[in-house]
Amino acid sequence: MTPPLFDRADLLALLHKRVSGFQAGYRQNLALIGPAGRGKSALIRRFLQEETQPGSLILPLYLEVSAEEEVYEWIGRFLRTVLYAVLQLKKMDSFPTRLPELLEVCEGLVPRTAALGSRVAGLAEGGRLDEAYDCIWDLSHLLTQETGHRVLLVLDEFHRLRGLAVREPFHSLGRKIMVQPTTLYLLASSEPAVACSILGEGLALLFGKFESIEVPPLAAAACRKAIRSIRPDQPMDPWLEYLLMDLAQGEPHRLNLLLEALGRLPRDAEPGDSDHAALQLLEVLFLDPDSSLRREFENRLRLLPAQRNRMLCVQILEIVASGVHRLPQIAEQAQKPAAPVSRALQLLQEGRLLKKEGAFYRIPEQLLQAWLITAYPILQGVALMGPVQAQAHFRRAVRAWMEKTRQAAGRPMEEQLHQLLLRWSDEVVELDGHRTLLPKFQRVERVPGPLDRVSLLARPVKRQKSGWWVVPWLGPLDEGQARQLVQELRGFVPLRKYRKVLVGAFPAEVNARLVLQEAKVRLWDLSLFNQMLELYGLARLPVPEGAEDRLAQTICLQEEAPLQKSGEHSSEVAG
């Protein structure tokens, strides 16, 4: 089963648009950036299948840069990829496997490309790896000259090139990109911070610069469509659907694991008893020795520092998973001084098991958190309890966790928001890239609000003449509603010292966001609100049915700009 790509039409359209512009003589190189599991490689493969139909004048070269790959191995693999592409283009039936034989066959098809390939192989064998690495980037330009096909060069996990033992790997690549307008580069990376640094420094080019595109999580509508496609002849239980969406968090790889497990369940497992179906699903994912998810989580714990540090790190992970997110309370639960707990928290951040947000620590992955709550304690004692008892303990833990989640998720937004405000205690939290002080409120009261909506008025303990005016908003918000809301807010909140916040379960239009921003009304969408609920130990809210949410950055198609026309470049750069 392939990862869901139902809502990737915007990204695919952008890729096709850039290739069309490239064929018309204008080049805009692309870089797809996003954490592992976002489906970047699957998206690229789907794009290449659509773009390289019979009659296409695009010749794709796809290479994934392997971790800890030697320069000699990379050069050999690059050469084979180029030569195999030539043989496929010439519709050869059989391909030699050894590089010398490949070069010999290609001599009669693309003599200049084959000659350069032989030179690169000789340089590599002679230990002149820097020269060989520099020369491989000329192969695509020669391919275009000899085949008439423009080259689309895809480098997946391109940031790993910096691990090759060559002198300035990106400087060499950047020089060739600037002077070879007949090659379109499509880069991908699952290390956003590293990739952005490389694009901003090593590949900050005068010509051929890269358009960086963040690959967002799957939209809620796409997740629902994927979930419902597993059993199209049966209605999906709303609770089970919510649970799957919450655990997947819009990550294609995680959603795919959940859907594969759901597809293996007996037909009578749902929709009649959604709890039983969810229990069976988690049992397969969390306990089965052959589960790839269980092996992944166990391996991530094994990679933590050995002996006492590992024990403390795992203990802290379990504490955070249970809903404790601040250092003093974590140290209290662990019965350890703050200093070693702080060091362990740092190790967990470096291992990407925890994320620090202001004064809070949280586990960013819902599946890992659920595994730590329900399965990990059971797996630690299987040898003592036996498999039957272990399964019984696991089922009790899962049912208790599901019941707590179900009850909390069913509460109205206004009630969840009221509880959240009462839990603040003068802490700093990082929200959507902004650090915000969340004051301790003396009281939070429900008051009439704008547009006949109930609002929450919260007054801090220290300053009674100021406060927060928070408006829950359950439906979509357009520009007209935003202007009316702002106008009426001025009548309800005359004091400038009041901070005004709109909390919405549905997305707001771009113009509505601008109106709120101009009026200094802070907008918390569902993603940010759920993040805050989680930090304070409250259950997340489900995405409303029919909400075409865009909780991550929206990808907009831009008009082509004549950044570099094929066959034209600066004589200064070319020289």
Helices and strands as residue ranges (DSSP letters): H 9-23, E 29-33, H 40-51, E 58-64, H 71-89, H 99-106, H 111-125, H 129-136, H 139-147, E 150-156, G 158-163, H 169-179, E 183-189, H 192-200, E 210-214, H 220-228, H 238-248, H 252-263, G 267-269, H 274-286, H 292-302, H 308-321, H 327-334, H 338-350, E 355-357, E 360-362, H 366-374, H 376-380, H 382-385, H 387-409, H 413-423, E 427-431, E 434-438, E 441-448, G 450-452, E 454-460, E 467-473, H 479-492, E 498-504, H 510-518, E 521-524, H 526-535, H 571-574
